[in-house]
């Protein structure tokens, strides 16, 4: 800031407020359901955002399921939401599978064994998956 010299207070020029530091990251607007890549041959996973201890992915399925006997057992916690289509998820220890439709979300703590037993074979299922380092374990709130 400039020194005011010996000017009377009324004559002092005040520097403009400092501008906030601008990050180099560009903002982006994107529709996560359109366009949807063709996932009929294989499920498609795309990283959307990554940061220390955090990863956000868009997953597009079209009739895929976890192989028989395969269970995900991840070091990271996962919050996943179906934003289009539908799927069924089996969580180890649960009596029945959970059907997920657009708008449904589930939180899976680290090492919560789970598997996808079905995704819609007639329409793409679009998931948003947020993976979190266990040290960032969230406090869960009931939204009901």
MDAnalysis code that builds the backbone (N, CA, C; Angstrom):
import MDAnalysis as mda
import numpy as np

u = mda.Universe.empty(432, n_residues=144, atom_resindex=np.repeat(np.arange(144), 3), trajectory=True)
u.add_TopologyAttr("name", ["N", "CA", "C"] * 144)
u.add_TopologyAttr("resid", np.arange(1, 145))
u.add_TopologyAttr("resname", ["UNK", "UNK", "UNK", "UNK", "UNK", "UNK", "UNK", "UNK", "UNK", "UNK", "UNK", "UNK", "UNK", "UNK", "UNK", "UNK", "UNK", "UNK", "UNK", "UNK", "UNK", "UNK", "UNK", "UNK", "UNK", "UNK", "UNK", "UNK", "UNK", "UNK", "UNK", "UNK", "UNK", "UNK", "UNK", "UNK", "UNK", "UNK", "UNK", "UNK", "UNK", "UNK", "UNK", "UNK", "UNK", "UNK", "UNK", "UNK", "UNK", "UNK", "UNK", "UNK", "UNK", "UNK", "UNK", "UNK", "UNK", "UNK", "UNK", "UNK", "UNK", "UNK", "UNK", "UNK", "UNK", "UNK", "UNK", "UNK", "UNK", "UNK", "UNK", "UNK", "UNK", "UNK", "UNK", "UNK", "UNK", "UNK", "UNK", "UNK", "UNK", "UNK", "UNK", "UNK", "UNK", "UNK", "UNK", "UNK", "UNK", "UNK", "UNK", "UNK", "UNK", "UNK", "UNK", "UNK", "UNK", "UNK", "UNK", "UNK", "UNK", "UNK", "UNK", "UNK", "UNK", "UNK", "UNK", "UNK", "UNK", "UNK", "UNK", "UNK", "UNK", "UNK", "UNK", "UNK", "UNK", "UNK", "UNK", "UNK", "UNK", "UNK", "UNK", "UNK", "UNK", "UNK", "UNK", "UNK", "UNK", "UNK", "UNK", "UNK", "UNK", "UNK", "UNK", "UNK", "UNK", "UNK", "UNK", "UNK", "UNK", "UNK", "UNK", "UNK"])
u.atoms.positions = np.array([
    [0.842, -1.168, 0.000],
    [0.000, 0.000, 0.000],
    [0.890, 1.234, 0.000],
    [0.457, 2.283, -0.689],
    [1.240, 3.515, -0.753],
    [1.224, 4.229, 0.573],
    [2.274, 4.951, 0.847],
    [2.340, 5.799, 2.026],
    [1.555, 7.061, 1.741],
    [0.829, 7.590, 2.714],
    [-0.047, 8.724, 2.499],
    [0.656, 10.076, 2.511],
    [1.907, 10.135, 2.708],
    [2.663, 11.389, 2.778],
    [2.054, 12.323, 3.810],
    [2.034, 13.628, 3.527],
    [1.512, 14.593, 4.486],
    [0.218, 15.212, 4.006],
    [-0.599, 14.514, 3.286],
    [-1.875, 15.040, 2.821],
    [-2.894, 15.020, 3.945],
    [-3.777, 16.006, 3.972],
    [-4.876, 15.935, 4.939],
    [-5.709, 14.691, 4.654],
    [-6.352, 14.184, 5.685],
    [-7.120, 12.946, 5.564],
    [-8.104, 13.017, 4.405],
    [-8.784, 14.126, 4.219],
    [-9.780, 14.247, 3.158],
    [-9.164, 14.149, 1.779],
    [-7.874, 14.481, 1.632],
    [-7.226, 14.451, 0.332],
    [-6.481, 13.148, 0.060],
    [-6.439, 12.234, 1.025],
    [-5.715, 10.981, 0.820],
    [-6.439, 10.134, -0.213],
    [-5.674, 9.513, -1.084],
    [-6.254, 8.578, -2.042],
    [-6.149, 7.192, -1.432],
    [-7.260, 6.491, -1.396],
    [-7.289, 5.150, -0.808],
    [-7.215, 4.148, -1.940],
    [-6.270, 3.245, -1.808],
    [-6.141, 2.197, -2.826],
    [-7.397, 1.348, -2.838],
    [-7.729, 0.855, -3.999],
    [-8.877, -0.048, -4.121],
    [-8.613, -1.295, -3.294],
    [-9.687, -1.946, -2.887],
    [-9.561, -3.203, -2.140],
    [-8.739, -4.188, -2.947],
    [-7.883, -4.952, -2.280],
    [-7.127, -5.958, -3.031],
    [-8.073, -6.965, -3.659],
    [-7.755, -7.382, -4.856],
    [-8.570, -8.358, -5.564],
    [-8.306, -9.747, -4.996],
    [-9.342, -10.566, -4.865],
    [-9.105, -11.930, -4.392],
    [-8.242, -12.675, -5.396],
    [-7.441, -13.577, -4.880],
    [-6.582, -14.382, -5.739],
    [-7.446, -15.296, -6.586],
    [-7.218, -15.315, -7.857],
    [-7.992, -16.165, -8.757],
    [-7.244, -17.460, -8.992],
    [-7.965, -18.544, -8.862],
    [-7.375, -19.857, -9.108],
    [-7.245, -20.060, -10.611],
    [-6.339, -20.897, -10.998],
    [-6.140, -21.155, -12.416],
    [-7.136, -22.180, -12.961],
    [-7.855, -22.869, -12.062],
    [-8.829, -23.861, -12.506],
    [-9.970, -23.167, -13.237],
    [-10.384, -23.733, -14.336],
    [-11.496, -23.184, -15.082],
    [-12.785, -23.845, -14.613],
    [-13.838, -23.066, -14.556],
    [-15.123, -23.655, -14.206],
    [-15.663, -24.372, -15.436],
    [-16.527, -25.325, -15.183],
    [-17.087, -26.091, -16.291],
    [-18.530, -26.443, -15.974],
    [-19.381, -26.304, -16.955],
    [-20.769, -26.722, -16.841],
    [-20.928, -27.920, -17.754],
    [-21.512, -28.990, -17.211],
    [-21.606, -30.222, -17.979],
    [-22.843, -30.985, -17.552],
    [-23.553, -31.534, -18.506],
    [-24.675, -32.403, -18.208],
    [-24.121, -33.824, -18.085],
    [-24.321, -34.444, -16.946],
    [-23.735, -35.758, -16.696],
    [-24.515, -36.902, -17.334],
    [-25.710, -36.601, -17.844],
    [-26.525, -37.645, -18.479],
    [-26.558, -37.531, -19.998],
    [-26.095, -36.430, -20.533],
    [-26.204, -36.216, -21.965],
    [-25.013, -35.412, -22.461],
    [-24.215, -35.891, -23.365],
    [-24.350, -37.202, -23.988],
    [-23.825, -38.305, -23.073],
    [-24.368, -39.476, -23.239],
    [-23.921, -40.650, -22.485],
    [-23.121, -41.535, -23.425],
    [-21.900, -41.901, -23.038],
    [-21.122, -42.776, -23.915],
    [-21.778, -44.151, -24.042],
    [-21.526, -44.817, -25.143],
    [-22.094, -46.140, -25.392],
    [-21.367, -47.174, -24.528],
    [-22.088, -47.708, -23.547],
    [-21.502, -48.675, -22.619],
    [-22.061, -50.076, -22.845],
    [-22.604, -50.341, -24.024],
    [-23.175, -51.666, -24.256],
    [-22.112, -52.763, -24.267],
    [-20.909, -52.455, -24.711],
    [-19.842, -53.466, -24.755],
    [-19.145, -53.622, -23.414],
    [-19.006, -52.530, -22.667],
    [-18.315, -52.561, -21.376],
    [-18.667, -51.313, -20.580],
    [-18.673, -51.454, -19.272],
    [-18.920, -50.320, -18.391],
    [-17.827, -49.268, -18.597],
    [-18.206, -47.996, -18.529],
    [-17.265, -46.889, -18.745],
    [-17.161, -46.073, -17.464],
    [-15.932, -45.859, -17.006],
    [-15.667, -45.056, -15.812],
    [-14.835, -43.855, -16.225],
    [-15.291, -42.662, -15.839],
    [-14.587, -41.431, -16.181],
    [-14.347, -40.613, -14.921],
    [-13.087, -40.252, -14.670],
    [-12.767, -39.377, -13.532],
    [-13.266, -37.976, -13.854],
    [-13.993, -37.391, -12.907],
    [-14.526, -36.031, -13.095],
    [-13.673, -35.011, -12.341],
    [-13.361, -35.341, -11.089],
    [-12.566, -34.469, -10.225],
    [-11.673, -35.340, -9.359],
    [-10.462, -34.879, -9.118],
    [-9.596, -35.572, -8.180],
    [-8.884, -34.530, -7.322],
    [-8.688, -34.866, -6.080],
    [-7.945, -34.033, -5.136],
    [-7.399, -34.975, -4.076],
    [-6.571, -34.460, -3.220],
    [-5.974, -35.311, -2.195],
    [-7.077, -35.962, -1.355],
    [-7.151, -37.271, -1.422],
    [-8.111, -38.027, -0.633],
    [-9.527, -38.072, -1.186],
    [-9.746, -37.510, -2.390],
    [-11.098, -37.436, -2.955],
    [-11.041, -37.714, -4.455],
    [-11.999, -38.488, -4.956],
    [-12.120, -38.742, -6.393],
    [-13.596, -38.823, -6.735],
    [-14.006, -38.120, -7.767],
    [-15.391, -38.151, -8.233],
    [-15.398, -38.750, -9.631],
    [-16.235, -39.780, -9.823],
    [-16.295, -40.461, -11.112],
    [-17.724, -40.517, -11.628],
    [-17.834, -40.509, -12.959],
    [-19.103, -40.847, -13.608],
    [-18.904, -42.250, -14.142],
    [-19.860, -43.127, -13.843],
    [-19.819, -44.510, -14.307],
    [-21.068, -44.735, -15.153],
    [-20.886, -45.290, -16.334],
    [-22.020, -45.605, -17.208],
    [-22.038, -47.113, -17.419],
    [-23.160, -47.723, -17.056],
    [-23.373, -49.166, -17.216],
    [-24.536, -49.374, -18.172],
    [-24.526, -50.493, -18.857],
    [-25.643, -50.815, -19.761],
    [-25.780, -52.335, -19.798],
    [-26.358, -52.873, -18.718],
    [-26.560, -54.317, -18.638],
    [-25.442, -55.068, -17.936],
    [-24.402, -54.363, -17.476],
    [-23.303, -55.048, -16.803],
    [-23.643, -55.349, -15.353],
    [-22.930, -56.322, -14.805],
    [-23.027, -56.696, -13.393],
    [-21.654, -57.197, -12.960],
    [-21.442, -57.241, -11.663],
    [-20.185, -57.803, -11.146],
    [-20.126, -59.285, -11.500],
    [-18.938, -59.803, -11.819],
    [-18.828, -61.233, -12.105],
    [-19.290, -62.063, -10.898],
    [-19.828, -63.226, -11.170],
    [-20.286, -64.130, -10.114],
    [-19.165, -64.364, -9.107],
    [-19.472, -64.190, -7.831],
    [-18.500, -64.410, -6.766],
    [-17.569, -63.231, -6.496],
    [-17.617, -62.183, -7.333],
    [-16.744, -61.019, -7.143],
    [-17.397, -60.025, -6.183],
    [-16.602, -59.500, -5.247],
    [-17.062, -58.482, -4.314],
    [-16.076, -57.322, -4.324],
    [-16.592, -56.108, -4.415],
    [-15.740, -54.933, -4.214],
    [-15.397, -54.874, -2.732],
    [-14.137, -54.612, -2.431],
    [-13.665, -54.450, -1.051],
    [-12.596, -53.367, -1.103],
    [-13.013, -52.130, -1.036],
    [-12.167, -50.974, -1.330],
    [-11.576, -50.349, -0.077],
    [-10.379, -49.813, -0.220],
    [-9.732, -49.084, 0.872],
    [-10.404, -47.730, 1.113],
    [-11.135, -47.230, 0.119],
    [-11.800, -45.929, 0.221],
    [-13.267, -46.111, 0.592],
    [-13.827, -45.096, 1.236],
    [-15.278, -45.032, 1.412],
    [-15.863, -44.570, 0.083],
    [-17.112, -44.921, -0.168],
    [-17.747, -44.545, -1.430],
    [-19.179, -44.097, -1.171],
    [-19.528, -42.954, -1.734],
    [-20.915, -42.493, -1.775],
    [-21.287, -42.542, -3.240],
    [-22.326, -43.306, -3.569],
    [-22.696, -43.478, -4.976],
    [-24.171, -43.157, -5.152],
    [-24.476, -42.506, -6.282],
    [-25.858, -42.118, -6.599],
    [-26.150, -42.491, -8.047],
    [-27.328, -43.067, -8.263],
    [-27.803, -43.322, -9.618],
    [-28.519, -42.053, -10.073],
    [-28.066, -41.492, -11.200],
    [-28.726, -40.276, -11.686],
    [-29.575, -40.537, -12.928],
    [-29.419, -41.714, -13.523],
    [-30.270, -42.131, -14.640],
    [-30.239, -43.655, -14.689],
    [-31.355, -44.241, -15.121],
    [-31.416, -45.693, -15.226],
    [-31.710, -46.352, -13.887],
    [-31.309, -47.620, -13.767],
    [-31.558, -48.365, -12.533],
    [-30.552, -49.504, -12.408],
    [-30.401, -49.974, -11.166],
    [-29.425, -51.024, -10.873],
    [-29.829, -51.737, -9.598],
    [-29.197, -52.860, -9.343],
    [-29.359, -53.572, -8.076],
    [-27.998, -53.768, -7.455],
    [-27.941, -53.529, -6.152],
    [-26.699, -53.607, -5.396],
    [-26.881, -54.596, -4.267],
    [-25.913, -55.462, -4.081],
    [-25.924, -56.392, -2.959],
    [-24.799, -55.994, -2.017],
    [-25.137, -55.842, -0.737],
    [-24.155, -55.515, 0.292],
    [-24.018, -56.741, 1.184],
    [-22.777, -57.172, 1.379],
    [-22.541, -58.367, 2.179],
    [-23.188, -58.207, 3.553],
    [-23.942, -59.240, 3.968],
    [-24.604, -59.216, 5.262],
    [-26.047, -58.755, 5.202],
    [-26.457, -58.093, 4.105],
    [-27.857, -57.691, 3.947],
    [-28.672, -58.892, 3.473],
    [-29.904, -58.974, 3.930],
    [-30.780, -60.077, 3.548],
    [-31.217, -60.010, 2.094],
    [-31.392, -58.790, 1.572],
    [-31.876, -58.677, 0.196],
    [-31.098, -57.603, -0.555],
    [-31.179, -57.695, -1.875],
    [-30.524, -56.718, -2.735],
    [-31.286, -55.401, -2.693],
    [-30.583, -54.321, -2.964],
    [-31.200, -52.992, -2.990],
    [-31.367, -52.550, -4.436],
    [-32.599, -52.242, -4.809],
    [-32.840, -51.698, -6.145],
    [-32.631, -50.194, -6.059],
    [-31.841, -49.656, -6.973],
    [-31.555, -48.235, -7.027],
    [-32.114, -47.662, -8.322],
    [-32.829, -46.557, -8.217],
    [-33.341, -45.836, -9.379],
    [-32.814, -44.409, -9.303],
    [-33.056, -43.652, -10.357],
    [-32.560, -42.277, -10.420],
    [-32.923, -41.523, -9.144],
    [-31.913, -40.939, -8.524],
    [-32.087, -40.193, -7.286],
    [-31.693, -40.961, -6.040],
    [-31.554, -42.289, -6.144],
    [-31.167, -43.093, -4.981],
    [-29.652, -43.033, -4.781],
    [-29.248, -42.945, -3.513],
    [-27.833, -42.890, -3.166],
    [-27.576, -43.826, -1.994],
    [-26.350, -44.323, -1.917],
    [-25.961, -45.199, -0.820],
    [-24.520, -44.866, -0.434],
    [-24.253, -44.898, 0.867],
    [-22.905, -44.687, 1.380],
    [-22.332, -46.042, 1.773],
    [-21.122, -46.325, 1.301],
    [-20.443, -47.589, 1.585],
    [-19.126, -47.266, 2.289],
    [-19.020, -47.547, 3.587],
    [-17.757, -47.287, 4.279],
    [-16.619, -48.102, 3.660],
    [-15.399, -47.711, 3.927],
    [-14.239, -48.463, 3.443],
    [-14.383, -49.930, 3.866],
    [-14.053, -50.821, 2.977],
    [-14.092, -52.279, 3.182],
    [-15.502, -52.837, 3.388],
    [-16.517, -52.089, 2.992],
    [-17.887, -52.616, 2.974],
    [-18.009, -53.419, 1.677],
    [-18.027, -54.722, 1.805],
    [-18.069, -55.571, 0.618],
    [-19.433, -55.453, -0.064],
    [-19.380, -55.219, -1.376],
    [-20.609, -55.031, -2.143],
    [-20.366, -55.446, -3.591],
    [-21.461, -55.629, -4.291],
    [-21.380, -56.006, -5.709],
    [-22.616, -55.505, -6.438],
    [-22.466, -55.253, -7.711],
    [-23.586, -54.858, -8.568],
    [-24.136, -56.141, -9.175],
    [-25.402, -56.442, -8.899],
    [-25.986, -57.687, -9.399],
    [-26.759, -57.505, -10.701],
    [-27.098, -56.230, -11.046],
    [-27.884, -55.991, -12.260],
    [-27.861, -54.514, -12.592],
    [-27.741, -54.192, -13.869],
    [-28.032, -52.847, -14.366],
    [-28.944, -52.996, -15.567],
    [-29.737, -51.998, -15.809],
    [-30.750, -52.029, -16.864],
    [-30.115, -52.369, -18.220],
    [-30.560, -53.449, -18.859],
    [-29.988, -53.804, -20.163],
    [-30.581, -52.989, -21.314],
    [-31.681, -52.282, -21.057],
    [-32.367, -51.549, -22.119],
    [-32.024, -50.060, -22.151],
    [-31.504, -49.530, -21.059],
    [-31.179, -48.111, -20.970],
    [-29.895, -47.937, -20.166],
    [-29.118, -46.909, -20.484],
    [-27.900, -46.679, -19.709],
    [-28.224, -46.345, -18.254],
    [-27.395, -46.844, -17.356],
    [-27.446, -46.455, -15.952],
    [-26.236, -45.556, -15.710],
    [-26.510, -44.348, -15.247],
    [-25.443, -43.389, -14.989],
    [-25.321, -43.221, -13.479],
    [-24.121, -43.450, -12.980],
    [-23.817, -43.339, -11.560],
    [-22.856, -42.167, -11.353],
    [-22.938, -41.538, -10.210],
    [-21.911, -40.612, -9.746],
    [-21.339, -41.252, -8.486],
    [-20.038, -41.460, -8.468],
    [-19.390, -42.109, -7.321],
    [-18.346, -41.165, -6.739],
    [-18.483, -40.900, -5.456],
    [-17.529, -40.076, -4.724],
    [-16.731, -40.992, -3.810],
    [-15.424, -41.086, -4.045],
    [-14.538, -41.936, -3.248],
    [-13.770, -41.044, -2.273],
    [-13.731, -41.468, -1.007],
    [-13.103, -40.674, 0.044],
    [-12.079, -41.496, 0.801],
    [-10.931, -40.896, 1.058],
    [-9.948, -41.514, 1.926],
    [-10.611, -41.764, 3.276],
    [-10.357, -42.898, 3.935],
    [-11.011, -43.180, 5.218],
    [-10.768, -42.100, 6.276],
    [-9.664, -41.374, 6.173],
    [-9.402, -40.307, 7.152],
    [-10.386, -39.151, 6.992],
    [-11.093, -39.109, 5.874],
    [-12.084, -38.068, 5.622],
    [-13.501, -38.584, 5.854],
    [-13.626, -39.661, 6.616],
    [-14.931, -40.288, 6.822],
    [-15.961, -39.245, 7.227],
    [-17.063, -39.199, 6.500],
    [-18.072, -38.177, 6.774],
    [-18.944, -38.523, 7.970],
    [-19.591, -37.512, 8.494],
    [-20.653, -37.704, 9.470],
    [-21.927, -37.813, 8.653],
    [-22.638, -38.922, 8.807],
    [-23.840, -39.148, 8.005],
    [-25.051, -38.558, 8.688],
    [-25.921, -37.976, 7.892],
    [-27.156, -37.365, 8.385],
    [-28.349, -38.039, 7.710],
    [-29.371, -38.280, 8.459],
    [-30.598, -38.860, 7.915],
    [-31.393, -37.749, 7.255],
    [-31.674, -37.905, 5.968],
    [-32.402, -36.870, 5.233],
    [-33.904, -37.135, 5.211],
    [-34.343, -38.206, 5.825],
    [-35.773, -38.553, 5.796],
    [-36.580, -37.626, 6.684],
])
